[in-house]
Amino acid sequence: MRDAREGRELAFVHAQTVSEVAAIQVKAEREVAAFRAKTERAVAEVRAQGREQRLQSVMVVYASI
């Protein structure tokens, strides 16, 4: 009887630990996804600025025509 109760308690603690670990993993994955999105936005902005700077002289010539 005591072994059965200890087994149930152990199973409960194990399930609770697995649940907590899963919650931590989900939080970490969300933080990584948010950081990745922020980084991708910054990279896209820098690339757009670079394209704009490279095309600026072409647009000046085009506007003068």
SULBELTA-V997892 format. One line per field, one symbol per residue. ss: DSSP state (a for helix, b for strand, c for the rest). phi: phi as a letter, one per 40 degrees, with the letter a starting at -180 (. if undefined). burial: 1 if it has 16 or more other ideal C-beta (glycine too) atoms within 10 Angstrom, else 0. A space follows every 50 residues. Layout:
ss->???
phi->???
burial->???
This chain:
ss->caaaaaaaaaaaaaaaaaaaaaaaaaaaaaaaaaaaaaaaaaaaaaaaaa aaaaaaaaaaaaaac
phi->.ccccccccccccccccccccccccccccccccccccccccccccccccc cccccdccccccccc
burial->00000000000000000000000000000000000000000000000000 000000000000000
